Amino acid sequence: MRTRARHRLIGSNTARRYLVPDLTLDAFFERLRQRDVSYVVLRWFDTLPNVESDEDVDILVADEDLEFVQTLLVDRPARGTSQKFDLYSVSGLPGSDFREIPYYPPRFAREVLATAVELPGGYRVPDPLRHFRSLAYHAVYHKGYSSGLASGPGAEGDPRLSDHDYGAVLTGLAAQLGTDAAATLEELDRHLHDSGLRPPLDALERLKSGNRWIRDRFFATPPEIDPVWRGLAVFVVRERAEEHSAEIAVELDRRGFEVLDVVTLDPAQREVSSHALRGGNWERGPWALSGGPPAAFVIGYDVAPRFAADEDGWAPNLRIPAAKAQVRDHLLRDLSEAEQYNPLHSSDNALQALDYLDVLGDPEFAERLEKKVRDLLDACTVPFPVVRALSPAGLSRRARVFVVDHPVHGPSVCKIFRPGASRYFERELRARTELSDLPLVPGLLEHGANWILTPLYEDDRSHVLRRLPLMRNTAQLRPAASRALAQFAAALHERGMFVLDLSPQNLVSDPRAGFRVLDLEFLQDRRDPDPGVTASYTFRGVPEGLGASYDQPDRVLLVGDGVGNSAFHPAVTGLPVEDLLRPPRPTDGVRRVVTQMAWYGYFLGARPATIARNRVSSNRKVRRLRTAALRFLATQRRGRV
């Protein structure tokens, strides 16, 4: 959607534009005057309408005038002498932004436009005070060292780094205004900070990639931050989504974030946060509608954060943007394109999260929150020496799984649940107690308030026939394993239960303990009329219309063909559920092999990488195999096999 919006609004993803053919610079500004466009030429405007051949015109325009102004400019020069423009909008609309944030804080940008003055010839430019501050902002936060300004006490700048003498112009403006700000990067930064114009932390993090001075000034060393905060995240609910705050909290919990608090912002907090966060930009951006300014904070904690690189305070937790995108999809799933908006913003890392909390203006809030975090971490601490982690780093939503060295049982598996996932813990514990008579249920050695201890099973993979090429942990099962799973599902059905998220990757075959199902977090009681064993939810999934009544995993691998759990997909079992539940027939073996090989051929032929590796004769073989598989599967669905 972002790409479509950018193309529709501007047609370019950079601020660089060129004057349309046959339009002079004076004619361009005359068109702006006739249309009463709110704009300013930001700098180097003293010689207008004369501009050096290699110079560009930097122009700031109101959001509502951007679309008209861009009709006078094009994305590429029509001839070598086309006048260059850098076009920026107040809120940093797509294609008129700077590193995906507004060129200036929107409040300041509106102030620059509102106080603009006219030069002879009618060119609108900033008044002296906004000229000084906007030029200082540009020199410090956009250019840094490349402005040629000095950095640090006694240091000298290098004017050769810039085409303009920023120092001379800024010194002259400072003298005119009577300010004592020296033309050094540090002094100008101090002045801008005192004027409320230093970019907030999240904006500085965006700008640092193209500005080494910002990196040296603000990000040279890891922040001094207590490790207790490493999993903290603040999700900012925007005004249009305020009524969904509770729903957002529930969705974030589903994504693995322990919700510590939901804070509805009062008017003063909304005012402060609207300027102090997200670069002050709360406009619609690439969306059809604006989500509005901040309205509430959902404060979450991730006990299993995932970092791309080092784990210092600057490193972003990659689970945050993933959760944010999933919550957005959930909220917007039933809205038309014209109704789409951005409902949610967030901090990226722990330091940003703490910076966000500062806008609440409550010094004791962080102290109260710290106690909650420490209690949470204590609850999620494994009670035995950890040998190694079994759950993939950064992928745990409800529980983490470790091999531990137990003082009595020796090497064992401890699965520990975060407090918000207590119902999943209760299901795992129930399975290991109430269903302990079923042969596929793992054993229970011990349990606590939120953890279970299970034997450490070896897995010789004797239940696996072959790996499916669709994805890493999906495999075709041997007949005995498929029938054992079907009998397990039937036994659950007789007791009024079903289980979801039953997939080949959650199965093991221990040489001594036998075949086992490891993950039973989605074991639930059926609260609807009995649909019959072959229509059990374990086999078919929860019927459409009843989904909200039960906890369901986000996705099931190999969905389709009337199955719910991927462990009962024909690609995995080779036989339909009805055949798995009755005594074996002599023809089952042939049918199973043909069905599984057909699906294997289908998936093999569907993989682009396979085609790429077999571009000549093998390519034809793969295509023939896939065609044959499709024909067979079509006849099987029609009941001819």
C-alpha positions in Angstrom: 0.0 0.0 0.0 2.9 2.3 0.8 4.2 2.0 -2.8 0.9 2.6 -4.3 0.3 5.7 -2.2 3.7 7.2 -3.0 3.2 6.7 -6.7 -0.3 8.1 -6.7 0.6 11.2 -4.7 4.0 12.2 -6.1 5.4 9.6 -8.5 8.9 9.8 -7.0 10.4 8.7 -3.7 12.9 11.5 -3.4 12.6 15.2 -2.8 14.6 16.0 -6.0 12.5 17.5 -8.8 13.1 19.5 -12.0 11.2 22.5 -13.5 8.8 21.4 -16.3 10.0 22.2 -19.8 9.4 25.8 -21.1 8.6 27.1 -17.6 10.9 29.8 -16.3 11.7 30.2 -12.7 9.9 33.5 -12.5 6.9 31.9 -14.2 7.0 29.1 -11.6 6.8 31.5 -8.7 4.1 33.5 -10.5 2.0 30.3 -10.7 2.5 29.9 -6.9 1.4 33.5 -6.3 -1.7 33.1 -8.5 -2.7 29.9 -6.6 -1.9 31.5 -3.2 0.4 28.6 -2.4 1.9 28.6 1.1 5.6 28.1 0.5 9.1 29.5 1.3 12.4 29.3 -0.4 14.5 28.1 2.5 18.0 29.4 1.8 20.4 30.9 -0.7 17.6 33.1 -2.1 19.4 36.5 -2.2 20.0 36.3 -6.0 16.6 35.1 -7.1 15.6 34.7 -9.9 19.2 34.0 -10.8 20.5 30.6 -9.7 23.8 29.1 -10.4 23.7 26.3 -13.0 24.7 23.6 -10.5 22.5 24.9 -7.6 19.1 23.7 -6.6 16.2 25.6 -5.1 15.1 24.3 -1.7 11.4 24.9 -1.1 9.0 24.1 1.7 5.3 23.9 1.0 2.1 23.3 3.0 0.8 19.8 2.7 -2.4 20.9 1.1 -0.4 22.7 -1.7 2.0 19.9 -2.4 -0.1 18.2 -5.1 -0.4 21.5 -7.1 3.3 22.3 -6.8 4.4 18.9 -8.0 2.4 19.5 -11.3 4.9 22.3 -12.1 7.8 19.9 -11.5 9.0 16.6 -13.0 10.9 13.7 -11.7 13.7 13.8 -14.4 15.2 16.7 -16.2 13.8 17.4 -19.7 17.1 18.9 -20.7 20.5 19.5 -19.3 19.6 23.0 -18.1 16.4 22.1 -16.2 16.4 23.9 -12.8 16.8 21.5 -9.9 14.4 21.7 -6.9 14.4 19.9 -3.6 10.7 19.9 -2.6 9.7 19.3 1.1 6.2 19.3 2.7 5.4 20.2 6.3 4.5 16.7 7.5 7.0 14.9 5.2 4.5 13.3 2.8 6.0 10.5 0.8 8.4 11.9 -1.8 8.8 15.2 0.1 10.4 13.9 3.2 14.0 13.5 4.4 15.0 10.0 5.3 11.4 9.1 5.8 10.8 11.9 8.4 9.7 15.5 7.9 12.4 17.9 6.8 11.7 20.0 9.8 9.6 19.3 12.9 6.0 20.0 11.5 5.2 22.5 14.2 8.3 24.5 13.3 7.7 24.1 9.5 4.2 25.6 9.9 5.8 28.4 11.9 8.2 29.1 9.1 5.4 29.3 6.6 3.2 31.5 8.8 5.9 34.1 9.5 7.4 34.2 5.9 8.3 37.5 4.4 8.4 38.6 0.7 11.5 39.7 -1.1 11.4 42.2 -3.9 10.0 40.2 -6.8 7.5 38.5 -4.5 9.6 35.5 -3.4 8.5 34.2 0.0 11.4 33.4 2.3 11.7 32.8 6.1 12.0 35.9 8.4 15.4 36.4 10.0 14.8 34.3 13.1 13.3 31.3 11.3 16.0 31.7 8.6 18.6 31.4 11.3 17.0 28.4 13.0 16.1 26.6 9.8 19.6 27.0 8.4 21.1 26.0 11.7 18.9 22.9 11.8 19.8 22.0 8.2 23.5 22.5 8.9 23.5 20.5 12.1 21.0 17.6 11.6 21.0 17.2 7.8 24.7 17.9 6.9 26.8 17.7 10.1 30.5 17.7 9.3 29.7 18.2 5.6 28.4 21.7 6.4 32.0 22.8 6.9 31.3 24.1 10.4 33.6 23.5 13.3 32.9 20.8 15.9 34.2 21.0 19.4 36.0 23.6 21.4 38.9 25.1 19.6 38.3 23.1 16.5 38.2 24.6 13.0 35.7 23.8 10.3 36.6 22.9 6.7 34.7 25.2 4.3 35.9 23.0 1.4 33.4 20.4 2.5 30.5 22.6 1.5 29.5 24.7 -1.5 28.2 27.4 0.8 29.8 29.3 3.7 27.3 28.3 6.5 29.5 29.8 9.1 29.5 33.3 7.6 25.8 33.3 7.0 24.9 32.0 10.4 27.3 34.3 12.2 25.7 37.3 10.3 22.2 36.2 11.2 23.1 35.6 14.8 24.5 39.1 15.0 21.4 40.6 13.4 19.2 38.8 16.0 21.5 39.5 18.9 21.9 35.8 19.9 25.2 34.5 21.3 25.0 31.2 19.5 28.4 30.5 17.9 28.5 29.0 14.4 29.8 25.6 15.6 27.8 22.4 15.4 27.7 21.9 19.2 26.7 25.5 19.9 24.0 25.5 17.3 22.7 22.2 18.6 22.5 23.7 22.1 20.6 26.7 20.7 18.2 24.5 18.8 17.7 22.3 21.9 16.9 25.4 24.1 14.4 26.5 21.4 12.7 23.1 21.4 14.0 22.2 18.0 16.4 19.4 18.6 14.9 16.3 16.9 13.6 13.7 19.4 15.6 10.5 19.9 13.7 8.4 17.4 14.2 11.0 14.7 17.9 11.3 15.5 18.2 7.6 15.1 16.7 8.0 11.6 19.1 10.8 10.7 22.3 9.3 12.0 22.8 7.0 9.0 23.6 9.9 6.8 25.2 12.2 9.4 28.4 11.1 11.1 28.3 14.1 13.5 25.0 12.8 14.9 26.5 9.4 15.4 29.5 10.8 17.2 27.5 13.3 19.3 24.6 11.1 20.4 25.4 7.4 19.6 29.1 7.0 20.0 28.9 4.8 23.1 26.2 2.4 24.2 23.7 4.1 26.5 23.9 3.7 30.2 20.7 1.7 30.7 19.8 -0.9 33.1 19.5 -4.3 31.4 16.1 -4.8 33.1 14.7 -2.5 30.4 16.0 -4.4 27.3 12.6 -5.9 26.5 10.5 -2.7 27.0 8.3 -1.4 24.2 5.8 1.5 24.1 3.1 1.2 21.4 1.5 4.5 20.7 -2.2 4.2 19.9 -3.3 7.1 17.6 -6.5 9.0 18.0 -8.5 7.3 15.2 -7.8 3.9 16.9 -8.3 5.0 20.5 -11.5 3.1 20.9 -9.5 -0.1 20.0 -6.9 0.3 22.7 -8.1 -2.7 24.7 -8.2 -4.8 21.5 -4.7 -3.7 20.6 -3.5 -4.8 24.0 -5.0 -8.2 23.5 -3.4 -8.5 20.0 0.0 -7.5 21.4 -0.4 -10.2 24.1 -1.0 -12.7 21.3 2.2 -11.5 19.6 4.3 -12.3 22.7 4.3 -9.0 24.6 3.4 -9.0 28.2 1.1 -5.9 28.6 2.3 -4.0 31.7 -0.1 -1.0 31.4 -2.5 0.9 29.1 -2.3 4.7 29.7 -4.9 7.0 28.2 -3.1 10.3 27.6 -4.6 13.4 29.1 -4.8 16.6 27.0 -1.4 17.9 28.3 0.3 14.5 27.6 -1.2 14.4 24.1 0.1 17.9 23.3 3.6 17.0 24.5 3.8 13.6 22.8 2.5 15.0 19.5 5.7 17.2 19.3 8.2 15.0 21.2 7.6 11.7 19.4 7.9 10.5 15.8 9.5 13.7 14.6 6.3 15.5 15.4 4.7 13.9 12.3 1.2 12.5 12.8 -0.1 13.1 9.3 -1.5 10.5 7.0 1.8 9.7 5.2 1.2 6.9 2.7 -2.2 6.0 4.1 -5.5 7.2 2.9 -6.3 8.9 6.2 -4.3 10.2 9.1 -4.4 8.1 12.3 -4.3 11.3 14.3 -2.0 12.3 17.1 -1.1 10.1 20.1 -4.1 9.1 22.3 -2.8 6.2 24.5 0.2 4.2 25.3 0.2 0.4 25.5 3.3 -0.5 27.4 4.6 -4.0 26.8 7.5 -6.1 27.7 9.2 -8.8 25.5 10.9 -11.4 27.6 12.4 -13.0 24.5 13.5 -10.0 22.3 15.2 -10.6 19.0 18.1 -8.3 18.0 19.6 -8.1 14.5 23.1 -7.3 15.7 24.6 -6.4 19.1 22.3 -6.1 22.0 23.2 -2.6 23.3 20.5 0.0 23.9 20.5 1.2 20.3 19.7 -2.2 18.8 16.1 -2.5 17.6 14.0 -5.4 18.8 12.9 -7.0 15.5 9.8 -8.4 17.1 8.3 -4.9 17.6 7.8 -4.0 13.9 6.5 -7.5 13.2 3.9 -7.2 16.0 3.0 -3.7 15.0 2.4 -4.8 11.4 0.2 -7.8 12.5 -1.9 -5.5 14.8 -2.4 -3.1 11.9 -3.5 -5.9 9.6 -5.9 -7.1 12.3 -7.5 -3.6 12.8 -7.7 -2.7 9.1 -8.7 -6.1 7.6 -12.3 -5.0 7.0 -11.6 -1.5 5.9 -11.7 -0.3 2.2 -8.6 1.3 0.7 -10.2 4.7 1.2 -10.6 4.0 4.9 -7.1 2.8 5.6 -5.0 4.6 8.2 -2.0 4.1 10.4 -3.4 3.2 13.9 -0.2 2.4 15.7 3.3 3.8 16.2 6.0 2.3 18.5 9.4 2.7 20.0 12.1 0.6 18.4 14.4 -0.1 21.3 14.6 0.2 25.1 16.1 3.7 25.2 13.4 5.0 22.9 10.7 3.4 25.1 12.1 5.2 28.2 12.2 8.4 26.2 8.6 8.0 25.3 7.6 7.5 28.9 9.2 10.9 29.8 6.3 12.6 28.0 4.0 11.4 30.7 5.5 13.9 33.1 5.4 11.4 36.0 8.8 10.8 37.5 7.4 7.9 39.6 5.9 6.1 36.7 9.1 4.4 35.6 9.8 3.3 39.2 6.4 1.6 39.4 6.9 0.1 36.0 10.4 -1.2 37.0 8.8 -3.2 39.8 6.4 -4.8 37.4 9.3 -5.6 35.0 11.4 -7.2 37.8 8.5 -9.3 39.0 7.9 -10.4 35.4 11.5 -11.4 34.9 11.5 -13.2 38.2 8.5 -15.2 37.1 10.1 -16.1 33.8 13.4 -17.2 35.3 14.0 -20.9 34.8 14.3 -22.6 38.3 17.1 -25.0 37.3 20.5 -24.7 35.7 20.1 -24.1 31.9 22.1 -26.3 29.6 20.8 -24.9 26.3 17.7 -23.2 24.8 15.4 -25.3 22.6 13.0 -22.5 21.5 14.4 -20.4 18.6 15.8 -17.1 19.8 13.3 -14.3 19.4 10.4 -16.5 18.3 8.8 -17.4 21.6 5.4 -15.8 22.1 4.0 -17.7 25.1 6.8 -19.9 26.5 10.5 -20.6 26.3 11.9 -24.1 26.3 15.2 -25.1 27.7 17.2 -28.2 28.4 18.0 -28.0 32.1 20.1 -30.0 34.5 17.7 -31.1 37.2 19.1 -32.3 40.5 16.9 -35.4 40.5 15.9 -36.1 37.0 19.1 -35.1 35.3 18.9 -33.6 31.8 15.2 -32.6 31.3 13.2 -30.1 29.3 11.7 -27.1 31.2 9.0 -25.2 29.4 8.3 -21.9 31.3 5.4 -19.6 30.4 5.1 -15.8 30.8 2.3 -14.7 33.1 0.0 -13.5 30.3 0.1 -16.9 28.8 -1.2 -18.8 31.9 -4.1 -20.4 30.0 -1.6 -22.1 27.7 0.4 -23.4 30.7 -2.8 -24.7 32.2 -3.6 -26.6 29.0 -0.1 -28.2 28.8 -0.4 -29.2 32.5 -3.9 -30.6 31.9 -2.8 -32.7 29.0 0.0 -34.2 31.0 -2.3 -35.1 33.9 -5.8 -35.7 32.6 -4.6 -37.3 29.4 -1.6 -39.1 30.7 -3.2 -42.5 29.7 -3.0 -41.6 26.0 0.2 -42.9 24.6 1.2 -39.8 22.6 1.1 -37.4 25.5 4.6 -36.5 26.9 5.4 -37.4 30.5 5.4 -35.0 33.4 8.3 -35.1 35.8 7.4 -32.0 37.9 5.7 -28.6 37.6 5.5 -25.2 39.2 3.2 -22.2 39.0 4.1 -21.5 35.4 6.5 -24.3 34.3 6.4 -27.9 33.5 9.3 -30.4 33.5 9.3 -33.1 30.8 11.7 -35.9 30.0 14.4 -35.1 27.4 13.3 -37.1 24.4 15.7 -38.1 21.7 14.3 -38.0 18.2 15.4 -40.7 15.7 12.9 -39.4 13.2 11.5 -42.9 12.6 8.0 -41.5 12.1 9.2 -39.5 9.1 9.0 -40.8 5.5 10.6 -37.9 3.7 11.0 -34.1 4.1 8.6 -32.0 2.0 10.3 -29.3 0.0 7.7 -26.6 0.9 9.5 -25.6 4.1 12.1 -26.8 6.6 10.1 -28.6 9.3 7.3 -30.1 7.2 7.6 -33.8 6.4 5.5 -36.7 5.1 4.7 -39.2 7.9 4.9 -43.0 7.9 1.6 -44.9 8.0 1.9 -46.0 11.6 2.5 -42.4 12.7 -0.4 -41.0 10.8 -2.8 -43.7 12.2 -1.5 -43.1 15.8 -2.2 -39.4 15.4 -5.7 -40.1 14.1 -6.4 -42.4 17.0 -5.1 -39.7 19.4 -7.5 -37.1 17.8 -10.4 -39.6 18.0 -9.7 -40.1 21.7 -9.7 -36.4 22.4 -13.0 -36.1 20.5 -14.6 -38.8 22.7 -13.6 -36.7 25.8 -15.1 -33.5 24.2 -11.7 -32.0 23.4 -9.6 -31.0 20.4 -6.1 -29.7 19.8 -4.9 -27.2 17.2 -1.4 -26.4 15.9 -0.7 -30.1 15.5 2.1 -30.3 12.9 5.0 -32.6 11.9 7.5 -30.3 13.5 6.0 -30.9 16.9 6.4 -34.7 16.8 9.3 -36.9 18.0 10.1 -40.6 18.0 12.2 -41.6 21.1 13.8 -45.0 20.8 12.6 -45.9 24.3 9.5 -43.7 25.0 8.1 -44.0 21.5 6.1 -41.6 19.4 5.1 -38.3 21.2 3.3 -35.0 20.5 5.3 -32.2 22.2 3.1 -29.1 21.9 -0.4 -29.1 23.4 -0.9 -25.4 24.2 -4.0 -25.3 22.0 -5.8 -28.2 23.7 -9.4 -27.0 24.3 -12.9 -28.2 25.2 -15.5 -28.2 22.4 -18.4 -26.0 23.4 -20.5 -26.8 20.4 -22.7 -29.7 19.3 -20.8 -32.9 18.4 -20.0 -32.7 14.6 -18.9 -36.4 14.5 -15.4 -37.8 14.9 -14.4 -37.3 11.2 -15.4 -33.6 11.5 -13.5 -33.2 14.8 -11.8 -29.8 15.0 -8.5 -31.6 15.4 -8.9 -32.9 11.9 -10.8 -30.1 10.2 -10.0 -27.0 12.2 -12.6 -24.7 13.9 -15.5 -24.0 11.6 -15.8 -20.5 10.1 -18.0 -18.4 12.3 -16.9 -20.1 15.5 -13.3 -19.0 15.4 -13.7 -16.1 17.9 -14.9 -18.7 20.5 -11.5 -20.5 20.7 -7.8 -19.7 20.8 -6.3 -20.4 17.5 -2.7 -20.3 16.2 -1.9 -17.6 13.7 -1.4 -20.0 10.8 -1.5 -23.6 10.0 1.0 -25.0 7.5 -0.4 -26.8 4.4 -3.9 -25.6 4.9 -6.5 -26.6 2.4 -8.2 -29.8 1.3 -10.6 -29.6 4.2 -8.0 -30.0 6.9 -7.1 -27.9 9.9 -4.0 -29.3 11.5 -1.2 -29.8 8.9 -0.4 -33.2 10.4 -3.6 -34.5 8.7 -3.0 -32.9 5.3 -3.0 -35.4 2.4 0.5 -34.3 1.6 1.6 -35.5 5.0 -0.6 -38.6 5.6 -1.3 -39.9 2.1 -4.8 -40.8 3.1 -7.9 -38.9 4.0 -9.1 -38.8 7.7 -11.9 -41.3 7.1 -9.3 -43.9 5.9 -7.0 -43.3 8.8 -9.8 -44.0 11.3 -10.8 -47.4 9.8 -8.8 -50.6 9.7 -6.1 -50.7 7.0 -7.0 -52.0 3.5 -4.7 -53.8 1.0 -4.9 -50.8 -1.4 -4.0 -48.2 1.2 -0.3 -48.6 0.6 -0.5 -47.9 -3.1 -2.9 -45.0 -2.6 -0.7 -43.5 0.1 2.5 -43.7 -2.0 0.8 -42.2 -5.1 -0.8 -39.4 -3.1 2.3 -38.5 -1.2 4.5 -38.6 -4.3 1.9 -36.5 -6.2 2.0 -33.8 -3.5 5.8 -34.1 -3.3 5.9 -33.5 -7.1 3.5 -30.6 -6.8 5.6 -28.8 -4.1 8.8 -29.6 -5.9 7.6 -28.1 -9.1 6.1 -25.1 -7.3 9.5 -24.1 -5.9 11.1 -21.3 -8.0 14.5 -22.4 -6.8 14.0 -25.8 -8.3 13.1 -24.4 -11.7 16.1 -22.0 -11.5 18.5 -25.0 -10.8 17.1 -27.0 -13.6 16.8 -24.7 -16.5 17.3 -27.2 -19.3 16.3 -30.9 -19.4 15.5 -31.2 -15.7 13.2 -28.2 -16.0 11.0 -30.2 -18.4 11.0 -33.2 -16.0 10.0 -31.0 -13.1 7.2 -29.5 -15.1 5.9 -32.9 -16.3 6.0 -34.2 -12.8 4.1 -31.2 -11.5 1.5 -31.5 -14.4 1.0 -35.1 -13.6 0.6 -34.3 -9.9 -2.0 -31.7 -10.6 -4.0 -34.0 -12.7 -3.9 -36.8 -10.1 -4.8 -34.5 -7.3 -7.8 -33.1 -9.3 -9.1 -36.6 -9.9 -8.6 -37.5 -6.3 -10.6 -34.5 -5.1 -13.4 -35.7 -7.5 -13.4 -39.1 -5.8 -12.0 -41.1 -8.8 -9.1 -42.6 -6.9 
